[in-house]
Amino acid sequence: MSLLRRRKQPQREQPPSPSDGNGSDHDDNDKGKGPSSSAAPASKEATRRTKGKWSCVDSCCWLVGVVCSAWWLLLFLYNAMPASFPQYVTEAITGPLPDPPGVKLQKEGLRVKHPVVFVPGIVTGGLELWEGHHCAEGLFRKRLWGGTFGDVYKRPLCWVEHMSLDNETGLDKSGIRVRPVTGLVAADYFVPGYFVWAVLIANLARIGYEEKTMYMAAYDWRLSFQNTEVRDQTLSRIKSNIELLVATNGGNRVVVIPHSMGVLYFLHFMKWVEAPPPMGGGGGPNWCEKHIKSVVNIGGPFLGVPKAVAGLFSSEAKDVAVARAIAPDVLDSDFLGLQTLRHLMRMTRTWDSTMSMIPKGGDTIWGGLDWSPEDGFECKAKKQKNNDTEVSSDINGENVEAEPKPINYGRLVSFGKDVAEAPSSEIERIEFRGAVKGNNIAHSNSSCRDIWTEYHELGWGGIKAVADYKAYTASSIIDLLHFVAPRMMQRGSVHFSYGIADNLDDPKYQHYKYWSNPLETKLPKAPDMEIFSMYGVGIPTERAYVYKLAPQAECYIPFRIDTSAEGGDENSCLKGGVYLADGDETVPVLSAGYMCAKGWRGKTRFNPAGSKTYVREYSHSPPSTLLEGRGTQSGAHVDIMGNFALIEDIIRIAAGATGEEIGGDQVYSDIFKWSEKIKLKL
């Protein structure tokens, strides 16, 4: 018993009282009386200390609980409220809303006439899985692009693998088949709640349109245009469906509505459909005249976009560069293998379609080291009375005139703000073409192989050569991309071209690589076919970039936009390393408007039949309240698809109106003035 008591003794919280000789009385007292009075104060003090502690985990759990509770409450209220309640609240604040264009025009008596064909742009069309690797099990016919993007978060590297194309052929990888979603649902919404074509479709339905009079020309926007025919026969399907729409709608020709990159895709189609097989569709020289009433281009990057250069060069654009500067560890960190931008580059450089939007026309269109068509453009919300000068006050309060600092938009890429602003005569450039690539910075580890980009083969010698050239115009950008990404550009050169044709009758221009470049091909012989260029204006749009070398590291992207480069005042066109010009936030006015404003205007060598062209600009007006959503007067690249004025114009054209009947040109920018500065033989 004494041994047993010795073993139990250390387990007691309080020592036995002196009167407790053998411990039995103490045990009995514990059973009857509970905790001793001497232990109570200590116990209360410990409890008080425990309650006073509030850990980070507690805070996080509390925050998650509050957010989830609020979310479920709002979701319950949203589902419980009448469908008309949001509109009631909006009208109570802003006043009665105008009728949607479809309702307004239905009251005017407009009815369905010409069948409508939608041609979506890059990234806005859904893609679904038909065959994949083991990691994609359970995703058969599930959307890998569009929809909820749930599988991006569940299995990101598997998703990147299946969204990438073969780096040699530009077609499917072995064992993978990703195909475009078909039907109107292919691009009505990009993700739930974010419309693309849905608002236009709904308004067309108001005057009688339905699926038998509407067709979504969905295609795999990752592929080069000709490869959509090679792999999926998409161009043949579009041809057949247009012929069917015309035949089943009383012979009324179709109105084609391409958006964004879809503009270039349909430009390619119009040449393909009339070209003889096997390269073309064999429709003959009058096919477009017989089947197409109008081509209504929305936000068309006819001459390319500088944004494509930044995307291919460093997987960036203005917003990505800002996010990268704010939280570099998120996009660049190797933690858990989240080399986000490097995986993005690995994937997007297999998408040949991105190369269709590299700026076309070289320095003739986009400007050189010391000039650009947009010279004199001012990045101000409201222009001064004197467009050429700014009025300021000196220290004595007297008004003085300060000349605005000139912007060298022609320098699409400059290494350093000083290079972007200096006169060309002061820039010492070292030729990069033919420079020796070497001193490879990437070692043979598995991480580099997993996120392979062509920068791994460029080496420090090649990287330094690129930076030493200092300033790149639209002409030298092509050589730059060939230097930093030779395999990508080798594939792209088979499918796309970026020059200006000297003689359009040269047989070489019958090749499909020229068909999506309006400066190297002719419009169809369709004098009765009208061409519209509709786009938003009034939004600062990426036009040129200031770059810097990134910190040297293994498996890295060696160039990045210098977000520290600022213009110095709120009216400057230089924001976060990006020079901004007028446009729709994605496509500059110069690219969207030039061809219809001048290149195709009247009978030119690019428009020998004299098809009528119209420029319709929509001045951007952001929503005044959050209740307006993305706004009904937006000019932004995608949001413009919900612009009431644009939708009304399209419905009138579909119902039979001509360009003159809807008002002809509608211009708010300086596109006609800028077009006159471009010295192009027409």
C-alpha positions in Angstrom: 0.0 0.0 0.0 2.8 2.4 0.8 4.4 1.8 -2.6 1.1 2.4 -4.3 0.6 5.7 -2.3 4.1 6.8 -3.4 3.3 6.3 -7.0 0.0 8.2 -6.8 1.4 11.0 -4.8 2.9 13.1 -7.8 -0.4 12.9 -9.6 -2.2 14.9 -6.9 -2.6 18.6 -7.7 -2.5 19.6 -3.9 -0.3 18.1 -1.2 -2.1 16.2 1.5 -2.9 18.1 4.7 -0.9 17.3 7.8 -3.9 15.6 9.4 -4.2 13.2 6.5 -1.8 10.5 7.5 -2.7 7.7 5.1 -4.6 9.7 2.5 -7.9 8.0 3.1 -9.5 10.9 4.9 -8.5 13.2 2.2 -10.0 11.1 -0.5 -13.2 10.9 1.4 -13.3 14.7 1.8 -12.7 15.2 -1.9 -15.6 13.0 -2.7 -17.9 14.9 -0.4 -16.7 18.5 -0.6 -15.3 18.9 -4.2 -12.4 21.2 -4.8 -10.5 22.6 -1.8 -10.9 26.3 -0.9 -7.2 26.9 -1.5 -7.4 25.7 -5.1 -10.4 28.0 -6.0 -8.5 31.3 -6.3 -5.8 29.8 -8.5 -8.4 28.1 -10.7 -10.3 31.3 -11.2 -7.1 33.2 -12.0 -6.2 30.6 -14.6 -9.6 30.8 -16.2 -9.4 34.5 -16.3 -6.0 34.4 -18.1 -7.3 31.8 -20.6 -10.3 33.9 -21.5 -8.1 37.0 -22.0 -6.1 35.3 -24.7 -7.3 35.8 -28.3 -5.1 34.0 -30.9 -4.8 34.7 -34.6 -6.7 31.4 -35.3 -9.6 32.7 -33.2 -9.6 35.9 -35.2 -9.5 34.1 -38.5 -12.3 31.7 -37.5 -14.4 34.6 -36.2 -13.9 36.5 -39.5 -14.7 33.4 -41.6 -17.8 32.8 -39.6 -19.0 36.4 -40.0 -18.4 36.4 -43.7 -20.1 33.0 -44.2 -23.1 34.1 -42.1 -23.4 37.4 -44.0 -23.1 35.5 -47.3 -25.8 33.0 -46.5 -28.1 35.8 -45.2 -27.7 37.8 -48.3 -28.2 34.8 -50.5 -31.4 33.9 -48.6 -32.7 37.5 -49.0 -31.8 37.5 -52.7 -33.7 34.3 -53.3 -36.6 35.4 -51.2 -37.1 38.8 -52.6 -39.4 39.4 -55.6 -37.7 39.4 -59.0 -38.7 43.0 -59.6 -37.2 44.3 -56.3 -33.7 45.2 -57.6 -35.3 47.2 -60.4 -37.7 48.9 -57.9 -34.8 49.9 -55.7 -32.8 51.2 -58.7 -35.7 53.2 -60.0 -36.4 54.6 -56.5 -32.8 56.0 -56.5 -32.1 56.9 -60.1 -35.6 57.4 -61.5 -37.4 55.3 -64.1 -35.1 53.2 -66.3 -35.3 53.5 -70.1 -36.8 50.7 -72.0 -34.2 48.1 -73.3 -33.5 48.6 -77.0 -35.4 45.5 -77.9 -38.6 46.7 -76.2 -38.2 50.2 -77.6 -37.8 48.9 -81.2 -40.5 46.4 -80.9 -42.9 49.2 -80.1 -41.6 51.0 -83.2 -42.7 47.9 -85.2 -39.3 46.4 -86.0 -39.3 42.7 -86.6 -36.8 39.9 -87.4 -35.5 40.1 -91.0 -31.8 39.2 -91.6 -30.4 36.2 -89.8 -27.6 37.0 -87.3 -24.2 35.3 -86.9 -22.2 36.0 -83.8 -18.4 35.5 -83.9 -16.9 35.5 -80.4 -13.4 36.8 -79.6 -10.4 35.4 -77.7 -11.1 33.8 -74.3 -14.9 34.6 -74.3 -15.9 31.3 -75.7 -16.3 28.2 -73.6 -14.1 25.1 -74.0 -14.9 21.6 -72.7 -12.9 18.4 -72.2 -13.5 15.4 -74.4 -10.4 13.4 -73.6 -7.7 14.0 -71.0 -5.0 12.5 -68.8 -5.6 10.7 -65.5 -5.5 13.9 -63.4 -8.6 15.1 -65.3 -10.7 12.1 -64.5 -14.4 13.0 -64.0 -14.2 16.1 -66.2 -15.6 14.6 -69.4 -17.6 17.4 -71.2 -17.1 19.7 -68.3 -15.9 23.3 -69.1 -12.2 23.9 -68.6 -12.7 27.5 -69.8 -15.7 29.6 -68.9 -18.3 28.7 -66.4 -17.1 28.6 -62.7 -13.4 27.8 -63.3 -13.7 25.5 -60.3 -11.1 23.1 -61.6 -8.5 25.9 -61.8 -8.4 25.9 -58.0 -8.8 22.2 -57.5 -6.0 21.0 -59.9 -4.2 24.0 -61.3 -1.2 22.3 -62.9 -3.5 19.7 -64.5 -5.7 22.5 -65.8 -2.7 24.3 -67.3 -1.6 21.0 -69.0 -4.9 20.5 -70.6 -5.4 24.1 -71.7 -2.0 24.1 -73.4 -1.4 23.1 -77.0 1.5 21.2 -78.5 4.6 23.4 -78.6 5.6 22.1 -82.0 2.4 21.7 -83.9 0.1 24.2 -82.3 -2.6 21.4 -82.1 -3.7 19.0 -79.4 -1.2 17.3 -77.1 -1.2 13.6 -77.1 -4.1 12.1 -75.2 -5.9 15.5 -74.8 -8.9 16.8 -76.7 -10.4 20.1 -75.6 -13.2 21.4 -77.9 -15.3 24.5 -78.1 -18.8 24.5 -76.6 -21.5 24.9 -79.2 -24.7 26.8 -79.4 -25.6 30.2 -78.1 -24.5 29.1 -74.6 -20.9 28.9 -75.9 -20.4 32.7 -75.3 -23.6 34.2 -73.8 -21.9 34.4 -70.4 -18.2 34.1 -69.7 -18.9 33.2 -66.1 -22.2 33.2 -64.3 -23.4 36.8 -64.0 -20.8 38.2 -66.4 -22.5 38.6 -69.7 -20.8 38.7 -73.1 -23.5 38.1 -75.8 -26.4 37.5 -73.5 -27.8 41.1 -73.4 -27.7 41.4 -77.2 -29.3 38.0 -77.7 -32.1 38.9 -75.3 -32.8 42.2 -77.0 -32.8 40.6 -80.5 -35.3 38.1 -79.1 -37.7 41.0 -78.3 -38.3 41.6 -82.0 -38.7 37.9 -82.8 -35.2 36.4 -83.1 -34.7 32.8 -81.9 -32.2 30.0 -82.5 -33.3 29.4 -86.1 -32.4 33.0 -86.9 -29.3 33.3 -84.7 -26.1 31.3 -84.9 -23.0 31.4 -82.6 -19.9 30.7 -84.7 -18.0 29.1 -81.8 -14.4 28.0 -82.4 -11.4 27.1 -80.5 -9.9 30.5 -80.0 -6.5 29.0 -78.9 -5.7 27.7 -82.4 -4.5 29.6 -85.4 -7.3 30.5 -87.7 -6.5 28.0 -90.4 -5.9 25.2 -87.9 -9.5 25.6 -86.7 -10.4 24.2 -90.1 -7.6 21.6 -90.1 -8.6 20.1 -86.8 -12.4 20.9 -86.4 -13.5 22.0 -89.9 -14.9 25.1 -88.2 -14.7 27.3 -91.2 -16.6 24.8 -93.3 -19.3 24.6 -90.6 -19.6 28.4 -90.6 -20.0 28.4 -94.3 -22.6 25.7 -94.3 -24.6 27.3 -91.4 -24.6 30.7 -93.1 -25.9 29.1 -96.3 -28.6 27.3 -94.3 -29.6 30.5 -92.6 -30.0 32.3 -95.9 -31.9 29.4 -97.5 -34.3 29.0 -94.6 -35.0 32.8 -94.1 -36.4 33.7 -97.5 -33.0 34.4 -99.1 -32.3 37.3 -96.7 -28.5 37.7 -96.3 -26.9 37.4 -92.9 -25.7 40.1 -90.6 -22.4 39.0 -89.1 -21.3 40.4 -85.7 -17.7 39.6 -84.8 -16.2 40.8 -81.5 -12.6 41.5 -80.6 -10.3 38.8 -82.2 -13.4 37.4 -83.9 -13.1 40.4 -86.2 -9.7 39.0 -87.5 -11.1 35.5 -87.6 -14.0 36.5 -89.8 -11.7 38.6 -92.0 -9.8 35.3 -92.5 -13.0 33.5 -93.2 -14.1 35.9 -96.0 -10.9 35.1 -97.9 -11.0 31.4 -97.1 -14.6 30.9 -98.2 -14.0 32.3 -101.7 -10.5 30.8 -102.2 -10.3 27.5 -104.1 -9.7 24.2 -102.3 -7.7 22.7 -100.7 -6.5 25.9 -99.0 -9.9 27.6 -99.2 -13.6 26.8 -99.1 -14.3 26.9 -102.8 -17.3 29.3 -102.5 -16.3 31.4 -105.5 -15.7 35.1 -105.9 -19.3 36.1 -105.3 -20.0 34.1 -102.2 -19.8 37.0 -99.7 -21.9 39.3 -102.0 -24.7 36.6 -102.1 -24.7 35.7 -98.4 -23.6 38.7 -96.3 -25.6 41.9 -95.9 -23.3 43.6 -93.3 -20.3 42.8 -91.1 -20.7 44.7 -87.8 -17.3 44.6 -86.1 -17.3 45.4 -82.4 -14.0 46.4 -80.8 -12.0 45.0 -83.7 -8.2 44.9 -83.3 -7.8 45.2 -87.1 -4.2 46.4 -86.8 -3.3 44.5 -83.6 -2.9 45.7 -80.0 0.2 46.7 -78.1 -1.3 44.6 -75.2 -0.4 41.5 -77.2 3.3 42.5 -77.1 3.3 42.8 -73.3 1.5 39.5 -73.0 3.9 37.5 -75.2 7.0 39.3 -73.9 6.4 39.1 -70.2 2.9 37.6 -69.6 1.8 41.0 -68.3 -0.6 43.8 -69.0 -1.1 47.0 -66.9 -3.3 45.4 -64.2 -1.1 42.3 -63.9 2.0 44.5 -63.6 0.4 46.5 -60.8 -0.7 43.4 -58.9 2.8 42.0 -59.3 4.3 45.1 -57.8 1.9 45.2 -54.9 2.2 41.5 -54.1 5.2 40.0 -55.9 5.3 36.9 -53.8 1.9 35.9 -55.0 2.7 35.8 -58.7 6.4 35.1 -58.6 6.9 32.9 -55.6 8.2 29.4 -55.9 6.3 28.4 -52.7 4.2 25.3 -53.3 5.2 25.5 -57.0 3.0 28.6 -57.6 5.1 30.2 -60.3 1.9 31.7 -61.7 3.2 34.0 -64.4 5.7 31.4 -65.6 3.0 28.8 -65.9 0.8 31.4 -67.6 3.6 32.1 -70.2 4.1 28.4 -70.7 0.4 28.0 -71.5 -0.3 31.1 -73.6 2.8 30.8 -75.7 1.2 27.7 -77.2 -1.9 29.6 -78.2 -1.1 30.6 -81.7 -4.2 32.9 -81.9 -2.4 35.4 -79.6 0.1 36.1 -82.4 -2.7 37.3 -84.7 -3.0 40.5 -82.5 0.7 41.5 -82.7 0.7 45.1 -84.2 0.5 45.1 -88.0 1.9 47.7 -90.4 5.1 48.5 -88.7 6.3 52.0 -88.2 4.1 53.3 -91.1 1.0 52.7 -88.9 2.2 52.8 -85.3 5.0 55.4 -85.6 8.7 55.5 -85.2 11.2 56.6 -82.5 10.2 60.3 -82.8 6.6 60.3 -84.1 3.2 58.6 -83.9 -0.2 59.3 -85.4 -1.5 60.2 -81.9 1.1 62.9 -81.3 -0.5 65.7 -79.3 -3.0 63.5 -77.5 -3.8 64.7 -74.0 -4.7 62.3 -71.2 -7.2 64.6 -69.5 -10.7 64.1 -68.4 -11.6 67.5 -69.7 -9.5 69.2 -72.4 -8.2 72.7 -71.8 -9.5 75.5 -74.0 -6.2 75.6 -75.7 -5.5 72.0 -76.9 -1.8 72.6 -77.4 -0.8 74.0 -74.1 -1.5 73.8 -70.4 -2.2 76.9 -68.3 -0.5 77.1 -64.9 0.5 79.7 -62.4 4.0 80.7 -61.5 5.1 81.6 -58.0 3.9 85.2 -58.4 0.4 84.0 -59.3 0.8 85.0 -63.0 -0.5 82.7 -65.7 2.2 81.0 -67.8 1.9 78.6 -70.6 3.6 75.2 -70.2 4.1 73.0 -73.2 2.9 69.4 -72.5 5.7 66.9 -72.6 5.6 65.0 -75.9 4.8 61.3 -75.8 6.8 58.9 -78.0 4.0 56.4 -78.6 6.0 54.9 -81.5 8.4 53.4 -78.9 6.2 50.4 -78.0 8.8 49.1 -75.6 11.5 51.2 -73.9 14.0 50.1 -71.3 13.8 52.9 -68.8 11.7 56.0 -68.5 14.7 58.1 -69.5 14.9 56.2 -72.8 11.1 56.6 -73.4 11.4 60.4 -73.1 14.8 61.1 -74.6 15.3 62.3 -78.2 16.3 59.4 -80.4 19.6 61.1 -81.2 20.6 60.7 -77.6 19.8 57.0 -77.3 22.9 54.8 -77.7 21.6 51.4 -78.9 23.5 48.2 -79.4 22.1 45.9 -82.1 20.5 42.8 -80.6 19.9 40.9 -83.8 22.4 38.2 -84.2 23.6 38.6 -80.6 25.1 35.5 -79.0 22.9 33.8 -76.5 24.8 32.3 -73.7 25.7 32.1 -70.0 22.5 30.2 -69.4 20.8 31.1 -66.1 18.6 28.1 -66.0 20.0 24.9 -64.6 18.8 21.4 -65.3 16.4 21.0 -62.4 12.9 19.6 -62.5 11.3 22.9 -61.6 12.7 24.6 -64.7 11.7 21.7 -66.9 8.2 21.8 -65.5 7.7 25.5 -66.4 9.8 25.6 -69.5 9.8 28.9 -71.4 12.1 29.9 -74.2 13.8 32.4 -71.8 15.6 29.5 -70.3 17.6 29.2 -73.5 18.1 32.9 -74.0 20.7 33.1 -71.3 22.2 36.3 -69.7 24.0 37.2 -72.9 20.7 37.3 -74.8 18.9 39.1 -72.0 21.5 41.9 -71.8 21.4 42.3 -75.6 17.7 42.9 -75.5 18.0 45.5 -72.8 20.9 47.2 -74.6 18.8 47.9 -77.7 16.8 50.2 -75.4 13.8 51.2 -77.6 11.6 49.1 -79.9 9.1 50.2 -82.5 6.4 48.2 -84.2 8.9 47.0 -86.9 11.6 45.9 -84.5 9.1 44.3 -82.1 8.7 41.4 -84.6 12.4 40.8 -84.6 12.4 41.1 -80.8 9.8 38.3 -80.4 11.7 36.2 -82.9 14.8 36.6 -80.8 13.3 35.9 -77.4 10.7 33.2 -78.5 12.0 31.7 -81.8 9.9 28.5 -81.6 6.7 30.3 -80.9 7.3 32.8 -83.7 8.4 30.0 -86.1 5.0 28.4 -85.6 3.2 31.8 -85.8 5.0 32.8 -89.0 3.3 30.0 -90.8 -0.1 31.4 -90.0 0.2 35.2 -89.6 2.0 38.2 -91.2 2.4 41.7 -90.0 3.6 43.8 -93.0 2.1 46.0 -95.7 1.6 44.6 -99.2 3.3 46.5 -102.0 1.4 44.6 -104.7 -1.8 42.8 -103.6 -1.9 41.0 -107.0 1.3 39.1 -106.1 0.4 35.4 -106.0 2.1 35.0 -102.6 -0.8 36.9 -101.0 -3.1 34.0 -101.9 -1.6 32.2 -98.9 -3.7 32.0 -95.8 -1.0 33.6 -93.6 -2.0 37.0 -95.0 -5.8 36.7 -94.8 -6.2 38.1 -91.3 -4.0 41.2 -92.0 -6.2 43.9 -93.7 -3.0 45.5 -95.0 -2.0 42.4 -97.0 -5.3 41.3 -98.4 -8.3 42.6 -100.3 -11.9 42.7 -99.2 -14.3 40.5 -101.1 -15.9 41.7 -104.3 -19.1 42.6 -102.6 -20.2 46.2 -103.3 -23.5 45.8 -101.6 -21.9 44.5 -98.4 -21.5 47.1 -95.7 -18.8 47.1 -93.1 -19.1 48.8 -89.7 -16.4 49.4 -87.1 -18.1 49.9 -83.7 -16.0 50.5 -80.6 -15.8 52.4 -77.4 -13.7 55.6 -76.8 -12.8 57.7 -73.8 -11.0 55.1 -71.8 -7.2 55.2 -71.2 -5.8 52.2 -73.2 -2.4 50.6 -73.3 -0.3 51.9 -76.1 3.4 51.6 -75.1 5.5 50.3 -72.2 8.4 51.1 -70.0 10.4 47.9 -69.1 13.2 47.0 -66.7 15.2 43.9 -66.1 13.8 41.7 -63.4 16.0 40.5 -60.5 18.1 37.5 -61.7 16.8 34.2 -60.5 16.4 30.7 -61.7 13.6 29.8 -64.1 12.4 33.4 -64.1 10.9 35.9 -66.7 13.8 38.3 -67.1 11.7 41.4 -68.2 8.9 43.2 -66.4 6.9 46.4 -66.7 8.5 49.1 -64.6 5.5 50.1 -62.4 7.6 52.8 -60.7 7.7 54.8 -64.0 5.1 57.6 -63.5 4.4 60.8 -65.4 4.4 63.0 -62.4 0.8 64.4 -62.3 -2.7 63.1 -62.6 -3.1 64.2 -66.2 0.0 62.3 -67.4 -0.4 59.6 -70.0 2.3 57.5 -68.2 0.7 55.4 -65.4 2.6 52.5 -63.7 5.0 52.0 -66.6 2.3 52.1 -69.3 1.7 54.9 -71.8 -2.0 55.3 -72.3 -4.0 56.6 -75.4 -7.6 56.7 -76.4 -9.5 53.5 -76.8 -11.8 51.0 -75.2 -9.3 49.8 -72.5 -8.0 47.0 -74.7 -7.9 48.2 -78.4 -6.5 51.7 -79.2 -8.7 53.9 -81.5 -6.0 53.7 -84.1 -6.3 49.9 -84.5 -10.1 49.8 -84.3 -10.9 52.7 -86.5 -8.2 53.2 -89.2 -9.4 50.7 -91.8 -13.0 51.9 -91.9 -12.0 55.6 -91.6 -9.4 55.5 -94.4 -7.9 52.2 -95.4 -11.2 50.8 -96.8 -13.0 54.2 -97.3 -14.2 54.4 -100.9 -12.5 52.4 -103.6 -8.9 51.6 -102.5 -6.5 48.8 -103.3 -7.6 47.1 -100.1 -11.3 47.6 -101.0 -11.5 47.3 -104.8 -15.3 46.8 -104.9 -15.9 49.9 -102.8 -17.9 48.3 -100.1 -19.3 51.1 -97.9 -17.6 51.5 -94.5 -18.8 53.3 -91.4 -17.2 54.3 -88.1 -19.5 54.2 -85.1 -17.9 55.3 -81.8 -19.5 55.1 -78.4 -18.3 57.5 -75.8 -17.7 55.7 -72.5 -19.9 56.6 -69.5 -19.3 54.5 -66.4 -22.3 53.4 -64.3 -23.3 56.1 -61.8 -24.2 53.6 -59.1 -23.4 50.0 -58.2 -27.1 49.1 -58.9 -26.4 49.8 -62.7 -24.0 46.8 -62.9 -21.6 47.3 -65.8 -23.7 50.2 -67.2 -25.8 50.7 -70.2 -23.5 53.4 -71.7 -20.2 51.6 -71.3 -17.5 51.8 -74.0 -15.2 49.2 -72.4 -14.1 46.3 -74.6 -16.5 43.7 -73.3 -19.0 45.8 -71.4 -19.9 47.6 -74.6 -21.8 44.5 -75.5 -24.4 45.8 -73.0 -24.4 49.4 -74.4 -28.0 50.3 -75.3 -26.9 52.6 -78.1 -24.8 50.0 -79.8 -27.5 47.3 -79.3 -30.1 49.6 -80.9 -27.8 50.2 -83.9 -27.3 46.5 -84.4 -31.0 45.6 -84.1 -31.8 48.3 -86.7 -29.2 46.8 -89.1 -30.5 43.3 -88.5 -34.0 44.5 -89.2 -33.0 45.9 -92.6 -31.5 49.4 -92.0 -28.4 50.6 -93.9 -25.5 52.5 -92.5 -26.9 55.8 -93.8 -30.2 55.1 -92.2 -28.7 54.7 -88.7 -26.8 57.9 -89.1 -23.6 57.1 -90.9 -20.4 57.9 -89.1 -20.5 58.7 -85.4 -17.1 59.9 -84.2 -15.9 61.4 -80.9 -12.2 60.7 -81.2 -9.5 62.1 -83.5 -9.4 59.0 -85.7 -9.8 60.9 -89.0 -7.1 63.4 -88.1 -4.8 60.5 -87.0 -5.6 58.6 -90.1 -4.4 61.5 -92.3 -1.0 61.3 -90.6 -0.4 57.8 -91.8 1.3 57.8 -95.2 0.0 54.6 -96.7 -0.4 54.1 -100.4 -4.1 53.5 -101.0 
